[in-house]
Amino acid sequence: MKIEITARHFELTEAIKKYVIKKVQNFNKYLKSIIDVHVVLSLENDIRHIAEVIVMARDIKFVAKEHTEDLYASVDKAIDAIEKQLRHHKERVKEHHSKRGEQKPLPGQIQEEGSQDRKKKPLIILNRKFLNKPMDAEEAAMELELQNYNFLVFKDSTDNDRIKVIYKRKDGNFGLIEPL
């Protein structure tokens, strides 16, 4: 981060420089992508001290301008205003990123206790119940086409009611999964 301090209508002392630099270096705890900080200190009519702070980050610019009768107070107020903007920006970014991966519960969704468990284990999003009547593989294929499902679990009436799975293949044909 490059820090530039400009003084107008008065001479910039080392004490003021060190004070401003110390205050400005705290900005990094709010935003790591700060490129440039420009601080303009000016004196008007020998009584009004103005501090303007401009922070340039990668995609955003923060500006604060404050004035008081004391130079240090003006700097403090401007720095506080910038820190408030940086905190607000950091919270917005954090909130936005936390919502990106968040899944809202759907009707019938199984929810687990605690957010840590939810992140580690996959969720059951949809639970469907269906009538499990015995049928042969041809009937299951027709049912699969009628219901427009990708797969169907059924009891095979021709094989002692063993449970099987029929599914649509990418080539348009059907696949049949049978337990051993």
VMD Tcl script that draws the C-alpha trace (Angstrom):
set ca {
  {0.00 0.00 0.00}
  {1.40 3.35 -1.06}
  {0.73 6.25 1.34}
  {0.98 9.81 0.07}
  {0.54 12.81 2.35}
  {0.09 16.34 0.98}
  {0.06 19.55 3.02}
  {-1.52 22.76 1.75}
  {-0.91 26.21 3.27}
  {1.31 24.87 6.07}
  {4.50 22.88 6.50}
  {4.17 19.14 7.09}
  {6.11 18.01 10.16}
  {7.53 14.54 10.86}
  {5.20 14.15 13.85}
  {2.11 14.68 11.69}
  {3.49 12.32 9.02}
  {4.13 9.55 11.56}
  {0.71 10.07 13.12}
  {-1.11 9.81 9.79}
  {0.91 6.78 8.63}
  {0.25 4.96 11.91}
  {-3.49 5.59 11.58}
  {-3.66 4.67 7.88}
  {-1.85 1.35 8.33}
  {-4.85 0.05 10.29}
  {-6.86 0.02 7.04}
  {-5.26 -3.30 6.05}
  {-7.27 -5.16 8.68}
  {-10.46 -4.23 6.80}
  {-9.35 -4.58 3.20}
  {-6.26 -6.34 1.84}
  {-6.54 -5.00 -1.73}
  {-5.74 -1.36 -0.89}
  {-3.42 0.05 -3.54}
  {-3.05 3.70 -2.66}
  {-3.95 6.05 0.21}
  {-3.77 9.78 -0.38}
  {-4.15 12.13 2.58}
  {-4.56 15.85 1.90}
  {-4.17 18.15 4.91}
  {-4.94 21.81 4.51}
  {-5.31 24.96 6.56}
  {-7.85 27.67 5.73}
  {-7.99 31.11 7.35}
  {-5.43 29.98 9.96}
  {-8.16 28.27 12.01}
  {-9.90 25.63 9.89}
  {-7.96 22.37 9.48}
  {-9.23 20.04 6.76}
  {-8.26 16.39 6.39}
  {-9.27 14.55 3.24}
  {-8.52 10.83 2.94}
  {-8.84 8.96 -0.35}
  {-8.39 5.18 -0.35}
  {-8.02 3.42 -3.69}
  {-8.57 -0.33 -3.66}
  {-8.69 -2.75 -6.55}
  {-12.34 -2.15 -7.50}
  {-13.54 0.58 -5.18}
  {-12.69 4.06 -3.90}
  {-13.39 5.44 -0.40}
  {-13.36 9.18 0.35}
  {-13.79 11.14 3.58}
  {-13.32 14.83 4.25}
  {-13.53 16.36 7.73}
  {-12.69 19.75 9.22}
  {-12.20 21.05 12.75}
  {-10.11 23.69 14.51}
  {-7.44 21.07 15.36}
  {-5.42 19.20 12.71}
  {-5.17 15.95 14.70}
  {-8.92 15.95 15.37}
  {-9.60 16.46 11.67}
  {-7.32 13.53 10.81}
  {-8.99 11.34 13.45}
  {-12.49 12.16 12.19}
  {-11.55 11.49 8.55}
  {-9.79 8.22 9.44}
  {-12.81 7.13 11.50}
  {-15.12 7.90 8.58}
  {-12.95 5.81 6.21}
  {-12.77 2.94 8.73}
  {-16.56 3.00 9.00}
  {-16.84 2.75 5.20}
  {-14.27 -0.07 5.11}
  {-16.07 -2.00 7.88}
  {-19.37 -1.60 6.06}
  {-17.79 -2.80 2.81}
  {-16.17 -5.80 4.55}
  {-19.49 -6.82 6.13}
  {-21.30 -6.54 2.79}
  {-18.67 -8.69 1.09}
  {-18.73 -11.24 3.90}
  {-22.54 -11.37 3.83}
  {-22.56 -11.72 0.05}
  {-20.02 -14.56 0.08}
  {-21.76 -16.41 2.88}
  {-25.06 -16.34 0.96}
  {-23.44 -17.72 -2.19}
  {-22.96 -21.25 -0.78}
  {-26.02 -21.20 1.42}
  {-28.88 -23.57 0.59}
  {-32.37 -22.67 1.64}
  {-34.44 -25.57 2.98}
  {-36.99 -26.96 0.56}
  {-40.28 -28.60 1.56}
  {-39.55 -32.16 2.61}
  {-35.83 -31.49 3.04}
  {-34.09 -33.21 5.91}
  {-32.30 -30.67 8.04}
  {-29.49 -31.66 10.34}
  {-28.66 -30.16 13.70}
  {-25.91 -27.54 13.58}
  {-24.50 -25.75 10.59}
  {-21.16 -27.60 10.80}
  {-22.85 -30.95 10.18}
  {-24.73 -29.53 7.21}
  {-21.49 -28.44 5.55}
  {-19.85 -31.84 5.98}
  {-22.72 -34.14 5.01}
  {-24.74 -34.03 1.78}
  {-28.41 -33.15 2.18}
  {-31.41 -35.12 1.01}
  {-33.16 -32.50 -1.07}
  {-36.23 -34.39 -2.25}
  {-38.06 -37.39 -0.90}
  {-40.66 -39.01 -3.17}
  {-42.91 -41.90 -2.35}
  {-44.42 -44.10 -5.02}
  {-46.63 -47.13 -5.30}
  {-44.36 -50.14 -5.55}
  {-46.50 -52.58 -7.50}
  {-44.82 -55.62 -9.08}
  {-44.18 -55.26 -12.85}
  {-41.88 -56.65 -15.47}
  {-39.00 -54.72 -17.12}
  {-41.11 -53.75 -20.16}
  {-43.85 -52.25 -17.95}
  {-41.18 -50.42 -15.92}
  {-39.75 -48.92 -19.13}
  {-43.22 -47.71 -20.17}
  {-43.81 -46.27 -16.68}
  {-40.43 -44.54 -16.87}
  {-41.40 -42.92 -20.18}
  {-44.87 -41.90 -18.94}
  {-43.60 -40.32 -15.71}
  {-40.62 -38.68 -17.45}
  {-38.17 -39.84 -14.76}
  {-34.50 -40.64 -15.26}
  {-34.76 -43.91 -13.34}
  {-37.34 -46.12 -11.63}
  {-37.03 -48.64 -8.80}
  {-39.50 -51.52 -9.17}
  {-40.28 -55.10 -8.05}
  {-39.84 -57.51 -10.93}
  {-42.96 -59.71 -11.11}
  {-41.18 -62.26 -13.30}
  {-38.23 -62.73 -10.90}
  {-39.77 -63.45 -7.45}
  {-40.45 -59.76 -6.74}
  {-36.76 -58.86 -6.62}
  {-36.06 -55.13 -6.57}
  {-34.46 -53.72 -9.74}
  {-33.65 -50.31 -11.17}
  {-34.29 -49.23 -14.75}
  {-32.78 -46.01 -16.07}
  {-32.58 -43.94 -19.26}
  {-29.22 -43.97 -21.01}
  {-27.80 -41.03 -22.92}
  {-28.16 -42.93 -26.18}
  {-31.96 -43.16 -25.71}
  {-32.01 -46.81 -24.63}
  {-32.65 -48.20 -21.13}
  {-30.30 -49.76 -18.62}
  {-31.34 -52.34 -16.01}
  {-29.60 -52.80 -12.65}
  {-30.18 -56.11 -10.89}
  {-28.81 -57.15 -7.48}
  {-26.69 -60.34 -7.35}
}
mol new
graphics top color blue
foreach p $ca { graphics top sphere $p radius 0.5 }
foreach p [lrange $ca 0 end-1] q [lrange $ca 1 end] { graphics top cylinder $p $q radius 0.2 }
display resetview
